Amino acid sequence: MEVHASVAEMAQAYAEKAVEIAATLDCVLDYSEESLMRMETILEKPALQESEPDISESCKIWGSYLGEVVRRRFGGSWSIETYPGKQFATLALSVNGSRLFPSMKLHRRITQGQDENVWSFYKMVRSRLESTPGAQPPREGKSGHRGDPGRRVQ
């Protein structure tokens, strides 16, 4: 088990694992918005579930990549929080007053299929974050929390 200095460092390490896995599948993940469409093609492959027996680990890897794309575009801060209405802790990304649970989104994508499309989800998140009153323009690589973390986007 790897030890990380912070939750942000852990999420970034998981995201890098997604980049590495994608490279073995001849797919480039570069943290751009468009790379989420490429990630979606990876998630469609049945071999993904067969090659990664621990679904929890898969959700952390691909969810952290999704979260890092959002964080690099809109800022935000990683934390570990109890998932609303549940009895377990998971990675959460607070950005512009919203709280996202990317690993939970990936769990739904992996277990429920294409109806839980990551690219469609990202477009909805982007629209909400861009329309947040008082939201500052996004800055590449900005970290730190802005706004009330109470609003959540799943």
LOTOR-217903 format. One record per residue: x, y, z of N, C-alpha, C in turn; residue number from 1; chain. Coordinates in steps of 0.2 Angstrom, whole numbers, plus 5000, padded with zeros to 4 digits. Example, Ala and Ser with C-alpha at 12.3 -4.5 7.8 and 13.67 -1.06 7.14 Angstrom:
<rs>
+--------+---------+------+---------+----------+-------+--------+---------+------+------+-------+
! n.east ! n.north ! n.up ! ca.east ! ca.north ! ca.up ! c.east ! c.north ! c.up ! resi ! chain !
+--------+---------+------+---------+----------+-------+--------+---------+------+------+-------+
!   5066 !    4972 ! 5039 !    5062 !     4978 !  5039 !   5066 !    4984 ! 5039 !    1 !     A !
!   5064 !    4989 ! 5035 !    5068 !     4995 !  5036 !   5064 !    5000 ! 5039 !    2 !     A !
+--------+---------+------+---------+----------+-------+--------+---------+------+------+-------+
</rs>
This chain:
<rs>
+--------+---------+------+---------+----------+-------+--------+---------+------+------+-------+
! n.east ! n.north ! n.up ! ca.east ! ca.north ! ca.up ! c.east ! c.north ! c.up ! resi ! chain !
+--------+---------+------+---------+----------+-------+--------+---------+------+------+-------+
!   5004 !    4994 ! 5000 !    5000 !     5000 !  5000 !   5004 !    5006 ! 5000 !    1 !     A !
!   5003 !    5011 ! 4995 !    5007 !     5017 !  4995 !   5005 !    5022 ! 5000 !    2 !     A !
!   5009 !    5026 ! 5003 !    5008 !     5031 !  5008 !   5009 !    5038 ! 5004 !    3 !     A !
!   5004 !    5042 ! 5005 !    5004 !     5049 !  5002 !   5004 !    5054 ! 5007 !    4 !     A !
!   5007 !    5060 ! 5005 !    5007 !     5065 !  5010 !   5000 !    5069 ! 5011 !    5 !     A !
!   4996 !    5068 ! 5006 !    4989 !     5072 !  5006 !   4984 !    5068 ! 5002 !    6 !     A !
!   4978 !    5069 ! 5003 !    4973 !     5066 !  4999 !   4974 !    5068 ! 4991 !    7 !     A !
!   4976 !    5075 ! 4990 !    4977 !     5077 !  4983 !   4982 !    5073 ! 4980 !    8 !     A !
!   4988 !    5072 ! 4984 !    4993 !     5068 !  4981 !   4991 !    5061 ! 4979 !    9 !     A !
!   4987 !    5058 ! 4984 !    4984 !     5051 !  4982 !   4980 !    5051 ! 4976 !   10 !     A !
!   4975 !    5056 ! 4975 !    4971 !     5056 !  4970 !   4975 !    5057 ! 4963 !   11 !     A !
!   4980 !    5061 ! 4963 !    4984 !     5062 !  4958 !   4988 !    5056 ! 4956 !   12 !     A !
!   4990 !    5052 ! 4961 !    4994 !     5046 !  4959 !   4989 !    5041 ! 4956 !   13 !     A !
!   4983 !    5040 ! 4959 !    4978 !     5036 !  4955 !   4977 !    5038 ! 4948 !   14 !     A !
!   4976 !    5045 ! 4947 !    4975 !     5047 !  4940 !   4981 !    5046 ! 4936 !   15 !     A !
!   4987 !    5046 ! 4938 !    4992 !     5044 !  4934 !   4992 !    5036 ! 4932 !   16 !     A !
!   4989 !    5032 ! 4937 !    4989 !     5025 !  4935 !   4984 !    5024 ! 4929 !   17 !     A !
!   4979 !    5029 ! 4929 !    4974 !     5028 !  4923 !   4978 !    5030 ! 4917 !   18 !     A !
!   4982 !    5035 ! 4917 !    4986 !     5037 !  4911 !   4990 !    5031 ! 4909 !   19 !     A !
!   4994 !    5028 ! 4914 !    4998 !     5022 !  4912 !   4994 !    5016 ! 4909 !   20 !     A !
!   4988 !    5015 ! 4912 !    4984 !     5009 !  4910 !   4982 !    5011 ! 4903 !   21 !     A !
!   4980 !    5017 ! 4902 !    4978 !     5019 !  4895 !   4983 !    5018 ! 4890 !   22 !     A !
!   4989 !    5020 ! 4892 !    4995 !     5020 !  4887 !   4996 !    5012 ! 4885 !   23 !     A !
!   4995 !    5008 ! 4889 !    4996 !     5001 !  4887 !   4990 !    4998 ! 4882 !   24 !     A !
!   4985 !    5002 ! 4882 !    4979 !     5001 !  4877 !   4980 !    5006 ! 4871 !   25 !     A !
!   4986 !    5009 ! 4870 !    4987 !     5013 !  4865 !   4982 !    5019 ! 4865 !   26 !     A !
!   4981 !    5022 ! 4871 !    4976 !     5027 !  4872 !   4980 !    5033 ! 4876 !   27 !     A !
!   4979 !    5039 ! 4873 !    4983 !     5044 !  4877 !   4978 !    5048 ! 4881 !   28 !     A !
!   4979 !    5048 ! 4888 !    4975 !     5053 !  4892 !   4980 !    5058 ! 4894 !   29 !     A !
!   4978 !    5064 ! 4893 !    4982 !     5070 !  4894 !   4979 !    5076 ! 4899 !   30 !     A !
!   4974 !    5074 ! 4902 !    4970 !     5078 !  4907 !   4966 !    5083 ! 4903 !   31 !     A !
!   4965 !    5083 ! 4897 !    4961 !     5088 !  4893 !   4954 !    5085 ! 4894 !   32 !     A !
!   4949 !    5090 ! 4892 !    4942 !     5088 !  4892 !   4941 !    5082 ! 4887 !   33 !     A !
!   4944 !    5083 ! 4881 !    4943 !     5078 !  4876 !   4945 !    5071 ! 4878 !   34 !     A !
!   4950 !    5071 ! 4882 !    4953 !     5064 !  4885 !   4947 !    5060 ! 4888 !   35 !     A !
!   4942 !    5063 ! 4891 !    4937 !     5060 !  4894 !   4933 !    5055 ! 4889 !   36 !     A !
!   4933 !    5058 ! 4883 !    4930 !     5054 !  4877 !   4934 !    5048 ! 4876 !   37 !     A !
!   4940 !    5049 ! 4876 !    4945 !     5043 !  4875 !   4944 !    5038 ! 4881 !   38 !     A !
!   4944 !    5041 ! 4887 !    4943 !     5036 !  4893 !   4937 !    5032 ! 4892 !   39 !     A !
!   4931 !    5035 ! 4890 !    4925 !     5032 !  4889 !   4926 !    5026 ! 4884 !   40 !     A !
!   4930 !    5026 ! 4879 !    4931 !     5020 !  4875 !   4935 !    5015 ! 4879 !   41 !     A !
!   4939 !    5017 ! 4883 !    4942 !     5012 !  4887 !   4937 !    5008 ! 4892 !   42 !     A !
!   4933 !    5012 ! 4895 !    4928 !     5009 !  4900 !   4923 !    5005 ! 4896 !   43 !     A !
!   4922 !    5006 ! 4890 !    4918 !     5001 !  4886 !   4920 !    4994 ! 4885 !   44 !     A !
!   4927 !    4993 ! 4886 !    4930 !     4987 !  4884 !   4929 !    4982 ! 4890 !   45 !     A !
!   4926 !    4976 ! 4888 !    4924 !     4971 !  4893 !   4931 !    4969 ! 4896 !   46 !     A !
!   4936 !    4969 ! 4893 !    4943 !     4967 !  4896 !   4944 !    4971 ! 4902 !   47 !     A !
!   4942 !    4977 ! 4903 !    4944 !     4982 !  4908 !   4941 !    4978 ! 4915 !   48 !     A !
!   4935 !    4976 ! 4915 !    4933 !     4973 !  4921 !   4936 !    4966 ! 4922 !   49 !     A !
!   4938 !    4963 ! 4917 !    4941 !     4956 !  4918 !   4948 !    4957 ! 4921 !   50 !     A !
!   4952 !    4962 ! 4918 !    4959 !     4963 !  4920 !   4960 !    4967 ! 4927 !   51 !     A !
!   4954 !    4970 ! 4930 !    4955 !     4973 !  4936 !   4950 !    4970 ! 4941 !   52 !     A !
!   4951 !    4965 ! 4945 !    4947 !     4961 !  4949 !   4944 !    4965 ! 4954 !   53 !     A !
!   4947 !    4970 ! 4957 !    4945 !     4974 !  4962 !   4941 !    4981 ! 4959 !   54 !     A !
!   4935 !    4980 ! 4959 !    4931 !     4986 !  4956 !   4932 !    4992 ! 4960 !   55 !     A !
!   4933 !    4992 ! 4967 !    4934 !     4998 !  4971 !   4941 !    5001 ! 4968 !   56 !     A !
!   4946 !    4998 ! 4967 !    4952 !     5000 !  4964 !   4951 !    5004 ! 4958 !   57 !     A !
!   4947 !    5000 ! 4953 !    4946 !     5003 !  4947 !   4942 !    5010 ! 4947 !   58 !     A !
!   4938 !    5010 ! 4952 !    4934 !     5016 !  4953 !   4938 !    5022 ! 4955 !   59 !     A !
!   4943 !    5020 ! 4960 !    4947 !     5025 !  4962 !   4952 !    5028 ! 4956 !   60 !     A !
!   4955 !    5023 ! 4952 !    4959 !     5025 !  4947 !   4956 !    5030 ! 4942 !   61 !     A !
!   4950 !    5027 ! 4939 !    4947 !     5031 !  4934 !   4943 !    5037 ! 4936 !   62 !     A !
!   4940 !    5036 ! 4943 !    4937 !     5042 !  4946 !   4942 !    5048 ! 4947 !   63 !     A !
!   4948 !    5046 ! 4949 !    4953 !     5051 !  4951 !   4955 !    5055 ! 4944 !   64 !     A !
!   4955 !    5051 ! 4939 !    4957 !     5054 !  4933 !   4951 !    5059 ! 4931 !   65 !     A !
!   4945 !    5057 ! 4931 !    4939 !     5061 !  4930 !   4940 !    5068 ! 4934 !   66 !     A !
!   4941 !    5067 ! 4941 !    4941 !     5072 !  4945 !   4947 !    5077 ! 4944 !   67 !     A !
!   4953 !    5074 ! 4942 !    4959 !     5078 !  4940 !   4957 !    5082 ! 4934 !   68 !     A !
!   4954 !    5080 ! 4929 !    4952 !     5084 !  4923 !   4948 !    5090 ! 4926 !   69 !     A !
!   4943 !    5088 ! 4930 !    4939 !     5094 !  4933 !   4943 !    5099 ! 4937 !   70 !     A !
!   4947 !    5096 ! 4941 !    4951 !     5101 !  4945 !   4956 !    5105 ! 4941 !   71 !     A !
!   4959 !    5102 ! 4936 !    4964 !     5106 !  4932 !   4960 !    5111 ! 4928 !   72 !     A !
!   4954 !    5110 ! 4927 !    4950 !     5115 !  4923 !   4947 !    5120 ! 4927 !   73 !     A !
!   4944 !    5118 ! 4933 !    4940 !     5123 !  4937 !   4943 !    5124 ! 4944 !   74 !     A !
!   4949 !    5121 ! 4946 !    4951 !     5122 !  4953 !   4948 !    5117 ! 4957 !   75 !     A !
!   4949 !    5118 ! 4963 !    4945 !     5113 !  4968 !   4950 !    5110 ! 4973 !   76 !     A !
!   4948 !    5106 ! 4978 !    4952 !     5103 !  4982 !   4949 !    5096 ! 4984 !   77 !     A !
!   4953 !    5091 ! 4984 !    4952 !     5084 !  4986 !   4951 !    5083 ! 4993 !   78 !     A !
!   4946 !    5079 ! 4995 !    4946 !     5077 !  5002 !   4943 !    5070 ! 5002 !   79 !     A !
!   4943 !    5067 ! 5008 !    4939 !     5060 !  5009 !   4933 !    5062 ! 5014 !   80 !     A !
!   4927 !    5060 ! 5011 !    4921 !     5062 !  5015 !   4916 !    5056 ! 5015 !   81 !     A !
!   4912 !    5056 ! 5019 !    4907 !     5050 !  5019 !   4902 !    5052 ! 5014 !   82 !     A !
!   4900 !    5047 ! 5010 !    4896 !     5048 !  5004 !   4889 !    5049 ! 5007 !   83 !     A !
!   4885 !    5054 ! 5005 !    4879 !     5056 !  5007 !   4874 !    5050 ! 5007 !   84 !     A !
!   4871 !    5049 ! 5013 !    4866 !     5043 !  5014 !   4869 !    5036 ! 5014 !   85 !     A !
!   4876 !    5036 ! 5015 !    4879 !     5029 !  5015 !   4883 !    5029 ! 5021 !   86 !     A !
!   4886 !    5023 ! 5022 !    4891 !     5022 !  5028 !   4898 !    5021 ! 5026 !   87 !     A !
!   4900 !    5024 ! 5021 !    4907 !     5023 !  5019 !   4910 !    5030 ! 5016 !   88 !     A !
!   4917 !    5030 ! 5017 !    4921 !     5036 !  5015 !   4923 !    5035 ! 5008 !   89 !     A !
!   4923 !    5041 ! 5004 !    4926 !     5040 !  4997 !   4929 !    5047 ! 4995 !   90 !     A !
!   4933 !    5047 ! 4990 !    4936 !     5053 !  4987 !   4930 !    5058 ! 4985 !   91 !     A !
!   4931 !    5064 ! 4987 !    4927 !     5070 !  4985 !   4931 !    5075 ! 4983 !   92 !     A !
!   4928 !    5079 ! 4978 !    4931 !     5085 !  4975 !   4927 !    5091 ! 4976 !   93 !     A !
!   4929 !    5096 ! 4980 !    4925 !     5102 !  4981 !   4927 !    5107 ! 4976 !   94 !     A !
!   4923 !    5110 ! 4972 !    4925 !     5115 !  4967 !   4919 !    5120 ! 4966 !   95 !     A !
!   4920 !    5126 ! 4967 !    4915 !     5131 !  4965 !   4908 !    5130 ! 4969 !   96 !     A !
!   4909 !    5128 ! 4975 !    4903 !     5127 !  4979 !   4899 !    5120 ! 4978 !   97 !     A !
!   4902 !    5116 ! 4974 !    4899 !     5109 !  4972 !   4904 !    5104 ! 4975 !   98 !     A !
!   4901 !    5098 ! 4977 !    4905 !     5093 !  4979 !   4904 !    5087 ! 4974 !   99 !     A !
!   4909 !    5085 ! 4971 !    4908 !     5079 !  4967 !   4911 !    5073 ! 4970 !  100 !     A !
!   4908 !    5067 ! 4968 !    4911 !     5061 !  4970 !   4913 !    5056 ! 4964 !  101 !     A !
!   4919 !    5058 ! 4961 !    4920 !     5055 !  4954 !   4921 !    5047 ! 4955 !  102 !     A !
!   4923 !    5044 ! 4960 !    4924 !     5037 !  4960 !   4917 !    5034 ! 4961 !  103 !     A !
!   4912 !    5037 ! 4964 !    4905 !     5035 !  4964 !   4902 !    5035 ! 4957 !  104 !     A !
!   4904 !    5040 ! 4953 !    4902 !     5040 !  4946 !   4904 !    5035 ! 4942 !  105 !     A !
!   4911 !    5033 ! 4943 !    4914 !     5028 !  4939 !   4911 !    5021 ! 4942 !  106 !     A !
!   4910 !    5020 ! 4948 !    4906 !     5014 !  4950 !   4900 !    5013 ! 4946 !  107 !     A !
!   4896 !    5018 ! 4945 !    4890 !     5017 !  4941 !   4891 !    5016 ! 4934 !  108 !     A !
!   4896 !    5019 ! 4931 !    4898 !     5018 !  4924 !   4900 !    5011 ! 4923 !  109 !     A !
!   4905 !    5008 ! 4928 !    4907 !     5002 !  4927 !   4902 !    4996 ! 4928 !  110 !     A !
!   4898 !    4998 ! 4933 !    4892 !     4993 !  4935 !   4886 !    4993 ! 4931 !  111 !     A !
!   4884 !    4999 ! 4928 !    4878 !     5000 !  4925 !   4879 !    5001 ! 4917 !  112 !     A !
!   4885 !    5003 ! 4915 !    4886 !     5003 !  4908 !   4885 !    5010 ! 4905 !  113 !     A !
!   4884 !    5010 ! 4898 !    4884 !     5016 !  4894 !   4879 !    5022 ! 4896 !  114 !     A !
!   4874 !    5020 ! 4900 !    4869 !     5025 !  4902 !   4872 !    5030 ! 4907 !  115 !     A !
!   4878 !    5028 ! 4910 !    4881 !     5032 !  4915 !   4888 !    5035 ! 4912 !  116 !     A !
!   4887 !    5037 ! 4905 !    4893 !     5039 !  4901 !   4896 !    5045 ! 4905 !  117 !     A !
!   4903 !    5044 ! 4905 !    4907 !     5049 !  4909 !   4908 !    5056 ! 4905 !  118 !     A !
!   4908 !    5056 ! 4898 !    4908 !     5062 !  4894 !   4902 !    5066 ! 4895 !  119 !     A !
!   4896 !    5063 ! 4895 !    4890 !     5066 !  4896 !   4890 !    5069 ! 4903 !  120 !     A !
!   4892 !    5065 ! 4908 !    4892 !     5068 !  4915 !   4897 !    5074 ! 4915 !  121 !     A !
!   4902 !    5074 ! 4912 !    4907 !     5079 !  4913 !   4904 !    5086 ! 4909 !  122 !     A !
!   4900 !    5085 ! 4904 !    4897 !     5091 !  4901 !   4892 !    5094 ! 4905 !  123 !     A !
!   4888 !    5090 ! 4909 !    4884 !     5092 !  4914 !   4887 !    5096 ! 4919 !  124 !     A !
!   4892 !    5093 ! 4922 !    4896 !     5096 !  4927 !   4899 !    5103 ! 4925 !  125 !     A !
!   4902 !    5103 ! 4919 !    4905 !     5109 !  4916 !   4900 !    5114 ! 4916 !  126 !     A !
!   4894 !    5113 ! 4913 !    4889 !     5118 !  4912 !   4887 !    5121 ! 4919 !  127 !     A !
!   4886 !    5116 ! 4924 !    4884 !     5119 !  4931 !   4890 !    5123 ! 4934 !  128 !     A !
!   4896 !    5121 ! 4933 !    4902 !     5125 !  4936 !   4903 !    5132 ! 4932 !  129 !     A !
!   4902 !    5132 ! 4926 !    4902 !     5138 !  4922 !   4897 !    5143 ! 4923 !  130 !     A !
!   4891 !    5140 ! 4926 !    4885 !     5145 !  4927 !   4885 !    5147 ! 4934 !  131 !     A !
!   4889 !    5144 ! 4939 !    4889 !     5146 !  4946 !   4890 !    5153 ! 4947 !  132 !     A !
!   4885 !    5157 ! 4950 !    4886 !     5164 !  4951 !   4892 !    5165 ! 4955 !  133 !     A !
!   4896 !    5170 ! 4953 !    4902 !     5172 !  4956 !   4908 !    5168 ! 4955 !  134 !     A !
!   4907 !    5163 ! 4951 !    4912 !     5158 !  4950 !   4918 !    5162 ! 4946 !  135 !     A !
!   4924 !    5161 ! 4948 !    4930 !     5164 !  4945 !   4931 !    5160 ! 4939 !  136 !     A !
!   4934 !    5163 ! 4934 !    4937 !     5160 !  4928 !   4941 !    5154 ! 4930 !  137 !     A !
!   4941 !    5148 ! 4926 !    4945 !     5143 !  4928 !   4952 !    5144 ! 4926 !  138 !     A !
!   4957 !    5141 ! 4930 !    4964 !     5142 !  4929 !   4967 !    5135 ! 4929 !  139 !     A !
!   4971 !    5134 ! 4924 !    4975 !     5127 !  4924 !   4979 !    5126 ! 4930 !  140 !     A !
!   4978 !    5120 ! 4933 !    4982 !     5118 !  4939 !   4980 !    5122 ! 4945 !  141 !     A !
!   4975 !    5126 ! 4946 !    4974 !     5129 !  4952 !   4971 !    5124 ! 4957 !  142 !     A !
!   4973 !    5125 ! 4963 !    4971 !     5121 !  4968 !   4968 !    5125 ! 4974 !  143 !     A !
!   4965 !    5122 ! 4978 !    4962 !     5126 !  4984 !   4954 !    5127 ! 4983 !  144 !     A !
!   4951 !    5128 ! 4988 !    4944 !     5127 !  4989 !   4941 !    5134 ! 4988 !  145 !     A !
!   4935 !    5135 ! 4984 !    4931 !     5141 !  4983 !   4924 !    5139 ! 4985 !  146 !     A !
!   4921 !    5143 ! 4989 !    4913 !     5142 !  4990 !   4911 !    5137 ! 4995 !  147 !     A !
!   4905 !    5136 ! 4995 !    4902 !     5132 !  5000 !   4902 !    5125 ! 4997 !  148 !     A !
!   4905 !    5120 ! 5001 !    4906 !     5113 !  4998 !   4899 !    5109 ! 4999 !  149 !     A !
!   4894 !    5112 ! 5001 !    4888 !     5109 !  5002 !   4884 !    5106 ! 4996 !  150 !     A !
!   4884 !    5110 ! 4991 !    4881 !     5107 !  4985 !   4884 !    5102 ! 4981 !  151 !     A !
!   4881 !    5096 ! 4980 !    4885 !     5091 !  4977 !   4882 !    5089 ! 4970 !  152 !     A !
!   4887 !    5086 ! 4966 !    4885 !     5084 !  4959 !   4888 !    5077 ! 4959 !  153 !     A !
!   4883 !    5072 ! 4957 !    4886 !     5065 !  4957 !   4887 !    5063 ! 4950 !  154 !     A !
+--------+---------+------+---------+----------+-------+--------+---------+------+------+-------+
</rs>
